Amino acid sequence: MQVPQADLDDLHSRLARSRWPRSWPISGWEAGTDPAELDRLVEYWITGYDWRAHEAAINALPSRFADIDGIPVHFLRYDGEHPGAVPIVLTHGWPSSFLEMTELARRLAAPSVHGGEPADAFTVIVPSLPGFAFSPQRSSLPAERPTHEIWHRLMRDELGFERYAAHGGDLGAGVSSRLGEAHPEAVIGVHLLAVADPAEFDPGGVTDEEQAYLNAAARWYAQDGGYQHEQMTRPATLSYALADSPVGLLAWIVEKYREWSDCDGVLSRTFSDDFVLTQAALYWFTNTISTSFRPYYEYARGPTPRVKRVTVPTAVAVFPKDLAQPPRRWAERTYNVTRYTQMPRGGHFAAHEQPELLANDLTEFFRPLR
C-alpha cells in the first residue's frame, strides 16, 4: 500500500476544513459521539498522527493475494512454528479489519513466544472480507459466490489445506458458522464470539435464561441498533456522507469502539489513538466504508443464507461487554456446542482487547481436535 501524497494532503485539508454541526444542550456520549472526544482525535489526526509510519507497518505484515474464480482476496498468512500446525481462518467483523486480528494471529502461530507449547501452534490465515480494505467488493448482487465458499476455496484449493479450523466474531461469526455448516468434511471445528439464532423454535419452550437473553437483545436493538437498521435498509444514503467526510467516518466508528468495548466509557483504556485513526484511515484511503455495509444489506434482503444447523464441534466464548450474551442452551439449538466459556473481561473486539484470553480459549478448544 502506498497512499499518494496528494490523497494524504486532501485528507488533511478535509479535516481542517470540516464543518461541524451546531452543538446540542447535552454533553458526553448520550446522543452519540462525544464532540469533545471527536475534536481531540481530529486534532491529533491533523497534527500528530503519522500515517506513513503506520503504512510502513501495514506493508510489513505478511500480506498475500489470491484470485478465487476471478474474485480478488487479500489475506495475511502467519505460518505456525510447529510442522504439524493446524490451519485456521480468522474472520473479522465490522467496523473492523484484518489489523484487529494481528496480535491474536501472532500468538496462535508462535505460542512459545508467549509461554505456550510449540505443538499448539496454528498456521493462521486472516482474510479481509469482500469490500473491506484490500479485498474489493464482488461485482454482482447477489454475489456469485458467498463469502464462506470463497474462504473454503482459499483454504482448500489455493492454500492446500484439506482440514482446517475457523474462528470469528460479529460478521466473522456468521461466515465461520456457514463454513462449518457447509463443509463439515473440511472444518474440524468452529470457535465463535456470537451465534446465529435458531431458524425455528417454539417461543413457549424457551428457558427463563433464554427469555432474558431475548428480552435483552430486543432492548439493545431498540435503544442501540439504529446503525444496524440504517446499514441494512439504506446503506447507500449513509455512504455519501461518510465517504465524503473523514470526521463523519471517524464519528461513526468511534462510537462503536467505545460503546462495544470493555473500556468503562473511556475509549483510550482499550484503544490507542493511533489504532483508532489507523482503522479510520484504512477505511478512508481504500474508500470502503460504503462497501463494508453490504453484508448488513444482503442479510436483510435475503441473499445471505440463514444458518440452520452446525454439526461440527463448536466453541462459544462470551465476553461480558460484547453486544450479546447468548446462553449455552440458546447456542445449542443451532450448534454442536462442546465448549462454552464466559470470559472475565473484554468486549466486542476481543481479538484486540484480550488476545491472550482468546488465544488460550482457541488453543484449549482445538487441542483435542487436532
N, C-alpha and C positions, 0 to 999 in steps of 0.2 A: 504494500500500500504506500503510495506517495501522493499526498494531497498537494495539488498545485498551490503555489504561494498566493495566487490570485483568489483561490477559494478560501484560504485562511484569512486573507485581508478582508474579503467580503463578509465572513463570519464576524470578525471584529467590528466591522463597520455597522452591521445589523445590530449587534449587541449594544454598541454605543448609541445608536440612533433609535433604540426601541421606544415605542410609545406605550407607556404604562397606563393601566386603567385607573379611573378615579377610585380613590380609596373608600372603603366602607367604614361605617362606625362600629367596627368589630376588629379585634386583633387576634393574632395567632393563627391556628390552623382550622378553626371551627367551620369556616365557609370554604375551605380549600387551601391551596398552598399559601403559606405564611409570606406576606410581601417582604418582611424584613430578612427572612432567610433567603428568599429568592434574590433579593437585591445584593446580599452578601456574596452569593455564589456567582452571580453575573459579574460583579466587580472583579472577583478573583479570576473568572474566565477571561476577562479582558486584560487584566494587568499582571497576573501571576502564574496562570496555568500554562504549562509548556507542552503544547500538543506534539511538537517534534520529538520530545523525549519519549512520550507515550507511543507515538507512531513507531519509533525505533523498537520499543519493547514489543509491540504487536508484531512487527516484522520479524522479530527474533523467535517468535513462537513456532512450533513445528507444524506449520500450515501445509495442507495438501489440497489438491483439487481433483475431482473426479467428474466424468461425464456418464450419467446414468440414463441411457436411452435419450440422449440429447438434452438432459436436464443437468446443468452445472451444479455441483455441490462442493461447498467449502467445508473442510474439517481439519481438526487438529489430531495428530497421532502421537501418543506417548507409548513407546514400547516398554513392556514390562521388564524388570530387572532379572526375572527368572525365566528360563527357557520354556517352562510349562505355563506361562502366564495366560490366564483366561481372558479372551477378548470381551470388552464391554463397551456398549454405546451409551453415552450420557447425552440426554436431550434437555436443552434449556427451555425456559418459558418466556413469559412477557412480563415486564418490559426489560428483558434480559438479552444476553448474547453469549457467545462462546467464552467471552472474557470471565464471566461469572464462574465458570467451571474449571478454570485452570489450576487453582490450588488443590481442589479435590482430585483432579486428574493426576497431578504430580504425586500426591500421597498414595493413590492407588497403584501407580506404576512403579514407585520406588518406596515400598513400605519400610525398608530397613533404614532409610534416611530419617524416619520418624519413630524409630524404636520398634518397628514391626518385623515380621519374618519375610524374607525374600520369596518363600514359597507361596505367600498370599498375594503376590503381585498380579496385576491386571495389565493387559495391553489396552490402552484407553483411546477410544475414538470419540471425538466431540464435534459433531456436525453443526453447522449453522442451519437453522430451519429455513425453508424456502421463503424468500422475501425478507430475510434478516441479514444484515451486514453484507458478507461477500457471497452469499447464495442468492442469486436473483429469483424473483418470483416466477412461477410457472406461467406459461403463455396462454393457457385456456382456463375457463371457469365453467363447469367444474374441472379440476385438474385431471389430466390424462392418467396420472399415476399418484395415488395418495402418498403422504409423507412416509408412513410406516413401510410401504412397499419400496420406496426409494432407499430407506435405511437398510432393508433386508438385502436388496441388490448391492448396496455399497458394502455391507459386511460380508456377504457370501460370495458374490461374483467378482466384485472389484478387489476386495482385500483377501479373499480366500479363506474366510472363517466359516467352517461348516457348523460349528456350535458357538454360541456367544450369549452374553448376558445383556440386560438392558436396565437402565435407570432413568427416571425423570420425575420432575415436579411440574405443576401447572400445565401448560400446553404439552410439555415433555412427558407428563404422566399419561396423557391421552395417547400420544404417539407410542409410548412404551407398552401401554395396555393393548392397543390394537396389534402391535408387533407380536406380543406373546400370544394373543388370541389367534392370529392368522398363521403363525409359524411355530407351533409347539415342537415341531421336529428339529428346529434350529435353536430356539431360545431356551436356555437352561433354566431361566427364572427371570422375574421382573421385580425390581425394587422401586417403590413408589412413595411420593410425598403427598399424593392426592389420589382419590379413587373415583371411578365412574359410578354414578347412581345406577341401581339395577334397572334393566329395561322394563320390567314389570314387577310389581309387588302389591300385596294386599295391605292397604293402609291400616286395616284393623288388626293386622298381625305384627305390627312393629312393637319393639320393646319400649319401655319408658326412656331408656338411654338413647335409643334411635330417634324417638319422637322429639326429645330435647335437642338432638343434633339437627333434625329437620326444621324445628322452630328457629334455632339459631341461624341456620342457613337462610331462611326466609327473611329474618330480621336484617341480616347482613346485606342481602340483595336489595331490600327496600331502602336501607339507610346509606349503603356504601357502594352499591353496584351500578351507579349511573354511568361510569366509564364503560362498563361491560355492555350495557344496553346500547349505548351510542356506537360502540365498535361493532356490535352485532347487527345493528339496524341501519345506521347512516355513517359508515366509516369514511366514505369519500368526502362528505361535507366537512368533517373534522380534519381530514388530511390537508385541505387547502391552508388552514391556519397554521398547523404545526409544521408543515413543510416550508412555510414562508418565514416563520418567526422562531429563532433559536430560543428566545426567552419563553415563548409559549410551549415549545417542545420540552424544555427543561422543567417548567412548572408541571406539565402533565405527568412526567415520570417521577419527579422528586416526591410528589405527594404519595405515590405508591411505595417508594423506597422507605419513607418514614412510617407510613400507616401500616405496612405489612411486615415490618421487621421487628426484631426484639431489641428496640433501641430506647424504650421508655420515653418516647416522644422527642428524643434528641438525635437527629439524623447522624451527627458526627460520631456517636458512640458505636455505630455499626459500619458506616461507610465514610471513607475519607473523601474530602472534596475532590481529589484527583480521580478517585474511582467513579464518582457520580458524573463528573464532567467528561471523563473518557467514554463512558457509556453514552452520554448525550451526544458527544462529538462523533462517535461511531455512527449513531443513527443519522446525525446531520450530514456528515460528509458522504455517506453512502445513500442518502435520501431514501431511507427505508422505513421511516415511521409509518407511512401510509400503508405499505405492503405488510408491515407487521400486524396490522389489524385484520388481515384477510382470514386467518384461522377462526376468528370470532364470527365473522360474517358467514363463512362456509358452514360452521357448525349450526348457526341459527337457520340457515336456508336449506339445510339437508344434505349437501354433498358429502359431508364428513360422516362416515359410518358410526353408529352408536355401538358401544361395547356391550356385548351380550353375556359372554362367559369366558373367563380366562382360566384355563385349566393348569397352566404351568405353575410351579411353586412361586408364591408371591409374598413379598415382604412389604409392610406398610410402616413407615416411620412418620409419626405425628409430632410436629414441632409446636410448642404452646402458643406462639404468636403467628402461626400461619392462618390463612383465611378460614379454614375449616378444620374441625377436629372429628373426623368420622370414627365412630366406634368400630371395634373389630367385627361385631356382628353385622353391621351395615356393609362393611367391605366384603365379608364372607358371602353375601348374597350374589356377588358378581365374580369374586376371585377365589382361587385356591390358596387361602392365606395360611402360611406356615410360620410366619414371624410377624409380630406386631410390637412396635416399640414406641413408647411415649417418652419423648426426649425431655430433658430437664430445662432446656433453653433453646432459643433460636426461633426463626420465623420463616417467612415465605422464601427467602433467598438463602436457604440452608447451606448450599454449596459454598457460598461466600461467607456467610455468618458463622457457621460451625463446621468447617471442613473436617476437623478431626472426629467429631461425633459421627458425622455422616459416613466418613471413610471407614470407621470402626464397625458401624452397623452393616454396611455393604460387605465388608470382609467377613464378618461373622455369618451373615446370611448365605453368602455364596461358597464358603469354605466346604461344606459337605456336598455341594452340587458340582464341584469341580470334576 
